[in-house]
Amino acid sequence: MSDDDPTRRTALRLIGATAAASGLATAATAQENGSNESNESSGDAHEGMGDDADQRPIILAGRSEYWYGIAPEEIEGEENPTLDLAAGTEYELVWINADGAEHELIIETADGEELEESDSSEEAGEAVSMTFEASEDAAEYYCEYHPEAMRGDVELGDGFDLAPHEHGEHGHGMVGNESAAENSSE
């Protein structure tokens, strides 16, 4: 994957802006609530998600031509990537409007019955989040406004590995670190 890919650059820029905005909103909310205390029992965005509460979201960028996979790694850089979901598992799916056209993500059955739908957005850079439980009837996802071009499959299986990972756990930033570990055992 080249960093020269305009969709990837746009999506990464939008993710950074969205993350910065949500981080500022979280800090402001905590400050308004006077929360200097531990966040042990207070609810958060994942309240009610049970064992799935600590998982990372599936992230897509929406362009009129296709949905663009951003995360997890299995779909990074893919156009209209197949979403690998485990039936009965709750997921957070975040999509970012990458082109300012109106988009809305819908998950449907093979018979075309709508199972889940996100809010719509027509503002470039806006992130839309939806939480849903994967149904064994899920077959496809598409954009309400661009259903031919922006359409991908839903595959039911073990689901993506969305567990939170420590930095470097998947080899990110590991260049040179493996030799340090090897040298320490000598």
Backbone as JSON Lines, residues from 0, in Angstrom:
{"i":0,"aa":"M","n":[0.85,-1.19,0.0],"ca":[0.0,0.0,0.0],"c":[0.88,1.22,0.0]}
{"i":1,"aa":"S","n":[0.65,2.09,-0.95],"ca":[1.43,3.31,-1.07],"c":[0.79,4.44,-0.28]}
{"i":2,"aa":"D","n":[1.61,5.26,0.34],"ca":[1.09,6.42,1.05],"c":[0.65,7.5,0.07]}
{"i":3,"aa":"D","n":[0.87,7.27,-1.25],"ca":[0.45,8.24,-2.25],"c":[-1.01,8.06,-2.62]}
{"i":4,"aa":"D","n":[-1.67,7.03,-2.14],"ca":[-3.08,6.77,-2.42],"c":[-3.92,7.91,-1.85]}
{"i":5,"aa":"P","n":[-4.62,8.68,-2.72],"ca":[-5.37,9.84,-2.22],"c":[-6.5,9.45,-1.26]}
{"i":6,"aa":"T","n":[-7.13,8.3,-1.48],"ca":[-8.21,7.89,-0.58],"c":[-7.63,7.59,0.79]}
{"i":7,"aa":"R","n":[-6.5,6.9,0.85],"ca":[-5.86,6.57,2.12],"c":[-5.45,7.84,2.84]}
{"i":8,"aa":"R","n":[-4.82,8.77,2.11],"ca":[-4.39,10.04,2.73],"c":[-5.59,10.8,3.27]}
{"i":9,"aa":"T","n":[-6.64,10.9,2.46],"ca":[-7.84,11.62,2.9],"c":[-8.44,10.95,4.12]}
{"i":10,"aa":"A","n":[-8.56,9.63,4.08],"ca":[-9.16,8.9,5.2],"c":[-8.32,9.07,6.46]}
{"i":11,"aa":"L","n":[-7.01,8.98,6.34],"ca":[-6.15,9.13,7.52],"c":[-6.23,10.54,8.08]}
{"i":12,"aa":"R","n":[-6.3,11.54,7.2],"ca":[-6.43,12.92,7.66],"c":[-7.76,13.09,8.39]}
{"i":13,"aa":"L","n":[-8.83,12.51,7.84],"ca":[-10.15,12.62,8.46],"c":[-10.19,11.88,9.79]}
{"i":14,"aa":"I","n":[-9.54,10.73,9.87],"ca":[-9.49,9.98,11.13],"c":[-8.78,10.8,12.19]}
{"i":15,"aa":"G","n":[-7.66,11.42,11.81],"ca":[-6.91,12.25,12.76],"c":[-7.74,13.4,13.27]}
{"i":16,"aa":"A","n":[-8.46,14.06,12.36],"ca":[-9.3,15.19,12.76],"c":[-10.44,14.71,13.65]}
{"i":17,"aa":"T","n":[-11.03,13.58,13.29],"ca":[-12.13,13.03,14.09],"c":[-11.65,12.62,15.46]}
{"i":18,"aa":"A","n":[-10.5,11.95,15.52],"ca":[-9.96,11.51,16.81],"c":[-9.62,12.71,17.68]}
{"i":19,"aa":"A","n":[-9.05,13.74,17.08],"ca":[-8.72,14.94,17.84],"c":[-9.98,15.6,18.38]}
{"i":20,"aa":"A","n":[-11.0,15.68,17.52],"ca":[-12.26,16.3,17.96],"c":[-12.92,15.49,19.06]}
{"i":21,"aa":"S","n":[-12.94,14.17,18.91],"ca":[-13.59,13.35,19.94],"c":[-12.78,13.37,21.23]}
{"i":22,"aa":"G","n":[-11.47,13.44,21.13],"ca":[-10.63,13.53,22.32],"c":[-10.87,14.84,23.06]}
{"i":23,"aa":"L","n":[-11.01,15.93,22.31],"ca":[-11.29,17.22,22.93],"c":[-12.67,17.2,23.57]}
{"i":24,"aa":"A","n":[-13.64,16.58,22.89],"ca":[-15.0,16.52,23.45],"c":[-15.01,15.71,24.73]}
{"i":25,"aa":"T","n":[-14.28,14.59,24.74],"ca":[-14.22,13.75,25.94],"c":[-13.58,14.52,27.1]}
{"i":26,"aa":"A","n":[-12.48,15.21,26.8],"ca":[-11.8,15.98,27.85],"c":[-12.7,17.1,28.37]}
{"i":27,"aa":"A","n":[-13.4,17.76,27.46],"ca":[-14.28,18.85,27.86],"c":[-15.43,18.31,28.71]}
{"i":28,"aa":"T","n":[-15.99,17.17,28.32],"ca":[-17.08,16.57,29.08],"c":[-16.6,16.18,30.47]}
{"i":29,"aa":"A","n":[-15.42,15.58,30.55],"ca":[-14.88,15.18,31.84],"c":[-14.66,16.41,32.71]}
{"i":30,"aa":"Q","n":[-14.16,17.49,32.09],"ca":[-13.91,18.71,32.85],"c":[-15.23,19.32,33.34]}
{"i":31,"aa":"E","n":[-16.26,19.32,32.46],"ca":[-17.56,19.86,32.84],"c":[-18.17,19.06,33.98]}
{"i":32,"aa":"N","n":[-17.96,17.74,33.96],"ca":[-18.52,16.87,34.99],"c":[-17.67,16.87,36.25]}
{"i":33,"aa":"G","n":[-16.55,17.57,36.22],"ca":[-15.65,17.62,37.37],"c":[-15.07,16.26,37.68]}
{"i":34,"aa":"S","n":[-14.78,15.48,36.63],"ca":[-14.31,14.13,36.92],"c":[-12.82,14.08,37.11]}
{"i":35,"aa":"N","n":[-12.45,14.16,38.37],"ca":[-11.08,13.89,38.78],"c":[-11.02,12.52,39.41]}
{"i":36,"aa":"E","n":[-12.17,11.86,39.49],"ca":[-12.24,10.55,40.14],"c":[-11.99,9.46,39.13]}
{"i":37,"aa":"S","n":[-11.83,8.28,39.65],"ca":[-11.64,7.11,38.8],"c":[-12.89,6.89,37.96]}
{"i":38,"aa":"N","n":[-12.73,6.36,36.77],"ca":[-13.83,6.13,35.85],"c":[-14.33,4.7,35.95]}
{"i":39,"aa":"E","n":[-14.17,4.06,37.12],"ca":[-14.5,2.65,37.28],"c":[-15.93,2.31,36.91]}
{"i":40,"aa":"S","n":[-16.9,2.9,37.58],"ca":[-18.26,2.46,37.38],"c":[-19.07,3.4,36.51]}
{"i":41,"aa":"S","n":[-18.51,4.54,36.12],"ca":[-19.31,5.42,35.27],"c":[-19.33,4.85,33.86]}
{"i":42,"aa":"G","n":[-20.47,4.98,33.18],"ca":[-20.63,4.41,31.85],"c":[-19.76,5.12,30.83]}
{"i":43,"aa":"D","n":[-19.51,4.43,29.73],"ca":[-18.79,5.04,28.64],"c":[-19.49,4.69,27.34]}
{"i":44,"aa":"A","n":[-18.86,5.0,26.22],"ca":[-19.48,4.79,24.92],"c":[-19.78,3.32,24.66]}
{"i":45,"aa":"H","n":[-19.12,2.42,25.36],"ca":[-19.32,1.0,25.12],"c":[-20.21,0.35,26.16]}
{"i":46,"aa":"E","n":[-20.9,1.14,26.98],"ca":[-21.74,0.58,28.02],"c":[-22.78,-0.33,27.4]}
{"i":47,"aa":"G","n":[-22.97,-1.48,28.0],"ca":[-23.95,-2.43,27.51],"c":[-23.41,-3.37,26.45]}
{"i":48,"aa":"M","n":[-22.13,-3.27,26.11],"ca":[-21.58,-4.13,25.09],"c":[-20.97,-5.4,25.66]}
{"i":49,"aa":"G","n":[-21.04,-5.59,26.97],"ca":[-20.55,-6.82,27.58],"c":[-19.1,-7.08,27.3]}
{"i":50,"aa":"D","n":[-18.78,-8.32,26.92],"ca":[-17.4,-8.71,26.66],"c":[-16.81,-8.01,25.44]}
{"i":51,"aa":"D","n":[-17.65,-7.44,24.58],"ca":[-17.17,-6.8,23.38],"c":[-16.8,-5.33,23.63]}
{"i":52,"aa":"A","n":[-16.93,-4.86,24.88],"ca":[-16.76,-3.45,25.2],"c":[-15.37,-2.92,24.87]}
{"i":53,"aa":"D","n":[-14.34,-3.73,24.95],"ca":[-12.99,-3.25,24.73],"c":[-12.52,-3.45,23.3]}
{"i":54,"aa":"Q","n":[-13.37,-3.9,22.41],"ca":[-12.9,-4.13,21.06],"c":[-12.81,-2.85,20.26]}
{"i":55,"aa":"R","n":[-11.91,-2.85,19.3],"ca":[-11.74,-1.71,18.4],"c":[-12.86,-1.7,17.37]}
{"i":56,"aa":"P","n":[-13.2,-0.54,16.81],"ca":[-14.27,-0.5,15.8],"c":[-13.78,-0.93,14.43]}
{"i":57,"aa":"I","n":[-14.72,-1.3,13.59],"ca":[-14.46,-1.48,12.16],"c":[-14.57,-0.07,11.58]}
{"i":58,"aa":"I","n":[-13.61,0.34,10.75],"ca":[-13.63,1.7,10.21],"c":[-13.58,1.67,8.68]}
{"i":59,"aa":"L","n":[-14.52,2.38,8.07],"ca":[-14.6,2.52,6.62],"c":[-14.61,4.02,6.29]}
{"i":60,"aa":"A","n":[-14.2,4.35,5.07],"ca":[-14.36,5.71,4.55],"c":[-15.34,5.61,3.38]}
{"i":61,"aa":"G","n":[-16.29,6.53,3.34],"ca":[-17.3,6.5,2.28],"c":[-17.0,7.49,1.17]}
{"i":62,"aa":"R","n":[-16.89,6.97,-0.05],"ca":[-16.77,7.77,-1.26],"c":[-17.87,7.29,-2.2]}
{"i":63,"aa":"S","n":[-18.37,8.13,-3.06],"ca":[-19.46,7.74,-3.95],"c":[-19.12,6.52,-4.81]}
{"i":64,"aa":"E","n":[-17.83,6.27,-5.02],"ca":[-17.4,5.16,-5.86],"c":[-17.31,3.84,-5.1]}
{"i":65,"aa":"Y","n":[-17.08,3.89,-3.76],"ca":[-16.88,2.66,-2.98],"c":[-16.73,2.99,-1.5]}
{"i":66,"aa":"W","n":[-16.9,1.95,-0.67],"ca":[-16.5,2.02,0.74],"c":[-15.03,1.64,0.76]}
{"i":67,"aa":"Y","n":[-14.23,2.33,1.53],"ca":[-12.79,2.09,1.59],"c":[-12.43,1.57,2.97]}
{"i":68,"aa":"G","n":[-11.81,0.39,3.04],"ca":[-11.45,-0.21,4.31],"c":[-10.27,0.48,4.96]}
{"i":69,"aa":"I","n":[-10.44,0.84,6.25],"ca":[-9.36,1.47,7.01],"c":[-8.89,0.55,8.13]}
{"i":70,"aa":"A","n":[-9.81,-0.02,8.88],"ca":[-9.44,-0.91,9.99],"c":[-10.57,-1.92,10.18]}
{"i":71,"aa":"P","n":[-10.21,-3.13,10.55],"ca":[-8.9,-3.64,10.97],"c":[-7.97,-3.88,9.78]}
{"i":72,"aa":"E","n":[-6.77,-4.35,10.08],"ca":[-5.75,-4.58,9.06],"c":[-6.24,-5.45,7.91]}
{"i":73,"aa":"E","n":[-7.1,-6.41,8.18],"ca":[-7.57,-7.34,7.15],"c":[-8.28,-6.63,6.01]}
{"i":74,"aa":"I","n":[-8.84,-5.45,6.24],"ca":[-9.56,-4.74,5.18],"c":[-8.88,-3.44,4.76]}
{"i":75,"aa":"E","n":[-7.77,-3.12,5.38],"ca":[-7.08,-1.86,5.1],"c":[-6.74,-1.76,3.61]}
{"i":76,"aa":"G","n":[-7.18,-0.66,2.99],"ca":[-6.87,-0.4,1.59],"c":[-7.78,-1.07,0.59]}
{"i":77,"aa":"E","n":[-8.73,-1.87,1.05],"ca":[-9.63,-2.57,0.13],"c":[-10.85,-1.72,-0.2]}
{"i":78,"aa":"E","n":[-11.31,-1.84,-1.44],"ca":[-12.55,-1.19,-1.85],"c":[-13.69,-2.16,-1.62]}
{"i":79,"aa":"N","n":[-14.77,-1.69,-1.0],"ca":[-15.93,-2.52,-0.65],"c":[-15.49,-3.84,-0.01]}
{"i":80,"aa":"P","n":[-14.72,-3.74,1.08],"ca":[-14.17,-4.97,1.69],"c":[-15.26,-5.86,2.29]}
{"i":81,"aa":"T","n":[-14.98,-7.15,2.31],"ca":[-15.88,-8.1,2.96],"c":[-15.74,-7.93,4.47]}
{"i":82,"aa":"L","n":[-16.86,-7.79,5.16],"ca":[-16.86,-7.66,6.62],"c":[-17.02,-9.04,7.22]}
{"i":83,"aa":"D","n":[-16.01,-9.51,7.94],"ca":[-16.02,-10.81,8.59],"c":[-16.58,-10.63,10.0]}
{"i":84,"aa":"L","n":[-17.8,-11.09,10.21],"ca":[-18.48,-10.91,11.49],"c":[-18.85,-12.25,12.1]}
{"i":85,"aa":"A","n":[-18.92,-12.29,13.41],"ca":[-19.38,-13.48,14.13],"c":[-20.82,-13.22,14.57]}
{"i":86,"aa":"A","n":[-21.73,-14.1,14.18],"ca":[-23.14,-13.94,14.53],"c":[-23.29,-13.83,16.05]}
{"i":87,"aa":"G","n":[-24.13,-12.9,16.49],"ca":[-24.39,-12.72,17.91],"c":[-23.41,-11.79,18.61]}
{"i":88,"aa":"T","n":[-22.37,-11.34,17.91],"ca":[-21.38,-10.44,18.5],"c":[-21.78,-9.0,18.21]}
{"i":89,"aa":"E","n":[-21.6,-8.13,19.18],"ca":[-21.91,-6.72,18.99],"c":[-20.67,-6.0,18.44]}
{"i":90,"aa":"Y","n":[-20.89,-5.18,17.43],"ca":[-19.82,-4.45,16.76],"c":[-20.1,-2.96,16.76]}
{"i":91,"aa":"E","n":[-19.02,-2.19,16.75],"ca":[-19.12,-0.77,16.46],"c":[-18.5,-0.59,15.09]}
{"i":92,"aa":"L","n":[-19.24,0.02,14.19],"ca":[-18.75,0.32,12.86],"c":[-18.77,1.83,12.71]}
{"i":93,"aa":"V","n":[-17.63,2.39,12.36],"ca":[-17.51,3.83,12.15],"c":[-17.19,4.04,10.69]}
{"i":94,"aa":"W","n":[-17.95,4.91,10.05],"ca":[-17.58,5.28,8.69],"c":[-17.42,6.79,8.62]}
{"i":95,"aa":"I","n":[-16.5,7.21,7.78],"ca":[-16.15,8.62,7.65],"c":[-16.51,9.08,6.25]}
{"i":96,"aa":"N","n":[-17.23,10.19,6.16],"ca":[-17.6,10.74,4.87],"c":[-16.36,11.36,4.26]}
{"i":97,"aa":"A","n":[-15.84,10.74,3.19],"ca":[-14.58,11.18,2.61],"c":[-14.75,12.15,1.44]}
{"i":98,"aa":"D","n":[-15.99,12.32,0.94],"ca":[-16.15,13.15,-0.25],"c":[-17.25,14.21,-0.16]}
{"i":99,"aa":"G","n":[-17.98,14.28,0.93],"ca":[-19.02,15.3,1.07],"c":[-20.33,14.96,0.38]}
{"i":100,"aa":"A","n":[-20.41,13.81,-0.29],"ca":[-21.68,13.36,-0.87],"c":[-22.51,12.73,0.25]}
{"i":101,"aa":"E","n":[-23.81,12.62,0.06],"ca":[-24.64,12.01,1.1],"c":[-24.47,10.5,1.08]}
{"i":102,"aa":"H","n":[-24.23,9.93,2.27],"ca":[-24.06,8.48,2.44],"c":[-24.83,8.02,3.66]}
{"i":103,"aa":"E","n":[-25.2,6.75,3.65],"ca":[-25.84,6.08,4.8],"c":[-25.57,4.59,4.63]}
{"i":104,"aa":"L","n":[-25.02,3.95,5.64],"ca":[-24.66,2.54,5.55],"c":[-25.83,1.68,6.04]}
{"i":105,"aa":"I","n":[-26.18,0.69,5.23],"ca":[-27.27,-0.23,5.55],"c":[-26.76,-1.66,5.45]}
{"i":106,"aa":"I","n":[-27.11,-2.49,6.42],"ca":[-26.79,-3.92,6.39],"c":[-28.09,-4.65,6.1]}
{"i":107,"aa":"E","n":[-28.06,-5.59,5.14],"ca":[-29.27,-6.28,4.74],"c":[-29.07,-7.79,4.6]}
{"i":108,"aa":"T","n":[-30.19,-8.5,4.52],"ca":[-30.18,-9.95,4.29],"c":[-30.01,-10.22,2.81]}
{"i":109,"aa":"A","n":[-29.84,-11.49,2.45],"ca":[-29.73,-11.89,1.05],"c":[-31.03,-11.57,0.29]}
{"i":110,"aa":"D","n":[-32.16,-11.51,1.01],"ca":[-33.45,-11.2,0.39],"c":[-33.71,-9.7,0.31]}
{"i":111,"aa":"G","n":[-32.76,-8.88,0.76],"ca":[-32.91,-7.44,0.69],"c":[-33.61,-6.81,1.88]}
{"i":112,"aa":"E","n":[-33.83,-7.6,2.94],"ca":[-34.46,-7.06,4.15],"c":[-33.42,-6.27,4.94]}
{"i":113,"aa":"E","n":[-33.77,-5.04,5.29],"ca":[-32.87,-4.17,6.03],"c":[-32.78,-4.63,7.48]}
{"i":114,"aa":"L","n":[-31.53,-4.87,7.95],"ca":[-31.31,-5.29,9.33],"c":[-30.85,-4.14,10.22]}
{"i":115,"aa":"E","n":[-29.95,-3.33,9.7],"ca":[-29.37,-2.22,10.47],"c":[-29.15,-1.05,9.52]}
{"i":116,"aa":"E","n":[-29.2,0.16,10.07],"ca":[-28.86,1.34,9.27],"c":[-28.2,2.38,10.15]}
{"i":117,"aa":"S","n":[-27.26,3.1,9.55],"ca":[-26.59,4.18,10.27],"c":[-27.35,5.47,10.01]}
{"i":118,"aa":"D","n":[-26.93,6.53,10.67],"ca":[-27.41,7.86,10.32],"c":[-26.8,8.2,8.97]}
{"i":119,"aa":"S","n":[-27.33,9.2,8.3],"ca":[-26.74,9.63,7.05],"c":[-25.85,10.85,7.3]}
{"i":120,"aa":"S","n":[-24.96,11.11,6.35],"ca":[-24.08,12.28,6.44],"c":[-23.79,12.78,5.04]}
{"i":121,"aa":"E","n":[-23.76,14.09,4.9],"ca":[-23.33,14.69,3.64],"c":[-22.27,15.76,3.88]}
{"i":122,"aa":"E","n":[-21.55,15.61,5.02],"ca":[-20.5,16.56,5.38],"c":[-19.15,15.85,5.34]}
{"i":123,"aa":"A","n":[-18.26,16.3,4.46],"ca":[-16.93,15.72,4.36],"c":[-16.24,15.78,5.71]}
{"i":124,"aa":"G","n":[-15.66,14.67,6.12],"ca":[-14.94,14.59,7.37],"c":[-15.77,14.13,8.54]}
{"i":125,"aa":"E","n":[-17.1,14.1,8.39],"ca":[-17.95,13.66,9.5],"c":[-17.84,12.16,9.71]}
{"i":126,"aa":"A","n":[-17.7,11.75,10.95],"ca":[-17.66,10.33,11.31],"c":[-19.03,9.92,11.83]}
{"i":127,"aa":"V","n":[-19.54,8.82,11.34],"ca":[-20.83,8.28,11.76],"c":[-20.56,6.92,12.4]}
{"i":128,"aa":"S","n":[-21.08,6.73,13.6],"ca":[-20.85,5.48,14.32],"c":[-22.18,4.75,14.5]}
{"i":129,"aa":"M","n":[-22.13,3.44,14.32],"ca":[-23.3,2.62,14.57],"c":[-22.86,1.38,15.35]}
{"i":130,"aa":"T","n":[-23.69,0.96,16.28],"ca":[-23.42,-0.26,17.04],"c":[-24.53,-1.23,16.73]}
{"i":131,"aa":"F","n":[-24.17,-2.47,16.42],"ca":[-25.16,-3.46,16.05],"c":[-24.69,-4.85,16.45]}
{"i":132,"aa":"E","n":[-25.64,-5.75,16.6],"ca":[-25.33,-7.15,16.84],"c":[-25.41,-7.86,15.51]}
{"i":133,"aa":"A","n":[-24.34,-8.58,15.15],"ca":[-24.3,-9.27,13.87],"c":[-25.35,-10.38,13.85]}
{"i":134,"aa":"S","n":[-26.17,-10.32,12.84],"ca":[-27.23,-11.32,12.65],"c":[-26.73,-12.4,11.7]}
{"i":135,"aa":"E","n":[-27.14,-13.64,11.94],"ca":[-26.74,-14.71,11.02],"c":[-27.41,-14.54,9.66]}
{"i":136,"aa":"D","n":[-28.36,-13.62,9.55],"ca":[-29.02,-13.35,8.27],"c":[-28.31,-12.27,7.47]}
{"i":137,"aa":"A","n":[-27.33,-11.58,8.06],"ca":[-26.62,-10.5,7.36],"c":[-25.88,-11.05,6.15]}
{"i":138,"aa":"A","n":[-26.03,-10.36,5.01],"ca":[-25.39,-10.83,3.78],"c":[-24.58,-9.74,3.08]}
{"i":139,"aa":"E","n":[-25.08,-8.49,3.14],"ca":[-24.41,-7.4,2.43],"c":[-24.56,-6.1,3.2]}
{"i":140,"aa":"Y","n":[-23.71,-5.13,2.85],"ca":[-23.87,-3.76,3.33],"c":[-23.75,-2.86,2.11]}
{"i":141,"aa":"Y","n":[-24.41,-1.72,2.15],"ca":[-24.38,-0.81,1.01],"c":[-24.72,0.61,1.45]}
{"i":142,"aa":"C","n":[-24.52,1.56,0.54],"ca":[-24.9,2.94,0.78],"c":[-26.29,3.16,0.2]}
{"i":143,"aa":"E","n":[-27.16,3.74,1.0],"ca":[-28.53,4.05,0.57],"c":[-28.55,4.87,-0.72]}
{"i":144,"aa":"Y","n":[-27.57,5.78,-0.88],"ca":[-27.59,6.72,-2.0],"c":[-26.72,6.29,-3.18]}
{"i":145,"aa":"H","n":[-25.86,5.31,-2.99],"ca":[-24.98,4.81,-4.06],"c":[-24.94,3.28,-3.98]}
{"i":146,"aa":"P","n":[-26.1,2.62,-4.08],"ca":[-26.17,1.18,-3.79],"c":[-25.44,0.27,-4.77]}
{"i":147,"aa":"E","n":[-25.22,0.73,-5.98],"ca":[-24.52,-0.12,-6.95],"c":[-23.01,-0.1,-6.71]}
{"i":148,"aa":"A","n":[-22.45,1.1,-6.51],"ca":[-21.01,1.24,-6.37],"c":[-20.51,0.95,-4.96]}
{"i":149,"aa":"M","n":[-21.28,1.35,-3.96],"ca":[-20.85,1.23,-2.57],"c":[-21.56,0.03,-1.94]}
{"i":150,"aa":"R","n":[-21.08,-1.16,-2.25],"ca":[-21.73,-2.39,-1.78],"c":[-20.66,-3.43,-1.5]}
{"i":151,"aa":"G","n":[-20.76,-4.09,-0.36],"ca":[-19.81,-5.13,0.0],"c":[-20.52,-6.29,0.69]}
{"i":152,"aa":"D","n":[-19.82,-7.39,0.79],"ca":[-20.39,-8.6,1.39],"c":[-20.15,-8.63,2.9]}
{"i":153,"aa":"V","n":[-21.04,-9.32,3.59],"ca":[-20.87,-9.65,5.0],"c":[-20.68,-11.16,5.04]}
{"i":154,"aa":"E","n":[-19.58,-11.59,5.64],"ca":[-19.27,-13.02,5.77],"c":[-19.36,-13.39,7.24]}
{"i":155,"aa":"L","n":[-20.14,-14.42,7.53],"ca":[-20.26,-14.85,8.92],"c":[-19.26,-15.97,9.18]}
{"i":156,"aa":"G","n":[-18.45,-15.76,10.2],"ca":[-17.42,-16.73,10.56],"c":[-16.97,-16.45,11.97]}
{"i":157,"aa":"D","n":[-15.65,-16.41,12.15],"ca":[-15.09,-16.12,13.47],"c":[-15.06,-14.63,13.77]}
{"i":158,"aa":"G","n":[-15.22,-13.8,12.74],"ca":[-15.18,-12.35,12.93],"c":[-13.75,-11.84,12.94]}
{"i":159,"aa":"F","n":[-13.6,-10.53,12.68],"ca":[-12.3,-9.89,12.74],"c":[-11.75,-9.95,14.16]}
{"i":160,"aa":"D","n":[-10.42,-9.93,14.29],"ca":[-9.79,-9.8,15.6],"c":[-9.76,-8.31,15.92]}
{"i":161,"aa":"L","n":[-10.7,-7.88,16.76],"ca":[-10.81,-6.46,17.1],"c":[-10.4,-6.18,18.53]}
{"i":162,"aa":"A","n":[-9.75,-7.16,19.16],"ca":[-9.29,-6.97,20.54],"c":[-8.25,-5.86,20.56]}
{"i":163,"aa":"P","n":[-8.23,-5.06,21.62],"ca":[-7.21,-4.01,21.7],"c":[-5.83,-4.65,21.76]}
{"i":164,"aa":"H","n":[-4.89,-4.05,21.05],"ca":[-3.53,-4.59,21.01],"c":[-2.56,-3.57,21.57]}
{"i":165,"aa":"E","n":[-1.53,-4.07,22.2],"ca":[-0.46,-3.19,22.66],"c":[0.3,-2.71,21.45]}
{"i":166,"aa":"H","n":[0.83,-1.5,21.49],"ca":[1.62,-0.97,20.4],"c":[2.78,-1.92,20.11]}
{"i":167,"aa":"G","n":[2.95,-2.28,18.85],"ca":[4.05,-3.15,18.46],"c":[3.69,-4.62,18.51]}
{"i":168,"aa":"E","n":[2.5,-4.97,18.97],"ca":[2.14,-6.38,19.1],"c":[2.07,-7.1,17.75]}
{"i":169,"aa":"H","n":[1.72,-6.37,16.69],"ca":[1.62,-6.98,15.37],"c":[2.83,-6.62,14.51]}
{"i":170,"aa":"G","n":[3.93,-6.29,15.12],"ca":[5.12,-5.98,14.36],"c":[5.23,-4.51,13.98]}
{"i":171,"aa":"H","n":[4.26,-3.68,14.37],"ca":[4.35,-2.26,14.07],"c":[5.51,-1.67,14.86]}
{"i":172,"aa":"G","n":[6.36,-0.97,14.19],"ca":[7.46,-0.29,14.87],"c":[8.46,-1.26,15.47]}
{"i":173,"aa":"M","n":[8.56,-2.47,14.94],"ca":[9.44,-3.46,15.52],"c":[10.83,-3.48,14.88]}
{"i":174,"aa":"V","n":[11.04,-2.69,13.86],"ca":[12.35,-2.7,13.21],"c":[13.41,-2.38,14.24]}
{"i":175,"aa":"G","n":[14.35,-3.26,14.37],"ca":[15.44,-3.04,15.31],"c":[15.13,-3.55,16.72]}
{"i":176,"aa":"N","n":[13.89,-3.7,17.08],"ca":[13.55,-4.14,18.43],"c":[13.79,-5.62,18.64]}
{"i":177,"aa":"E","n":[13.61,-6.42,17.56],"ca":[13.82,-7.85,17.75],"c":[15.29,-8.15,18.06]}
{"i":178,"aa":"S","n":[16.22,-7.37,17.5],"ca":[17.63,-7.63,17.78],"c":[17.96,-7.25,19.23]}
{"i":179,"aa":"A","n":[17.3,-6.24,19.77],"ca":[17.52,-5.88,21.16],"c":[17.08,-7.01,22.07]}
{"i":180,"aa":"A","n":[15.93,-7.64,21.74],"ca":[15.44,-8.76,22.54],"c":[16.39,-9.94,22.42]}
{"i":181,"aa":"E","n":[16.88,-10.19,21.2],"ca":[17.79,-11.31,20.99],"c":[19.11,-11.06,21.75]}
{"i":182,"aa":"N","n":[19.6,-9.81,21.69],"ca":[20.86,-9.49,22.35],"c":[20.75,-9.61,23.86]}
{"i":183,"aa":"S","n":[19.58,-9.34,24.41],"ca":[19.46,-9.39,25.87],"c":[19.49,-10.84,26.36]}
{"i":184,"aa":"S","n":[19.19,-11.8,25.48],"ca":[19.22,-13.19,25.92],"c":[20.56,-13.84,25.72]}
{"i":185,"aa":"E","n":[21.51,-13.13,25.1],"ca":[22.83,-13.71,24.87],"c":[23.71,-13.64,26.07]}
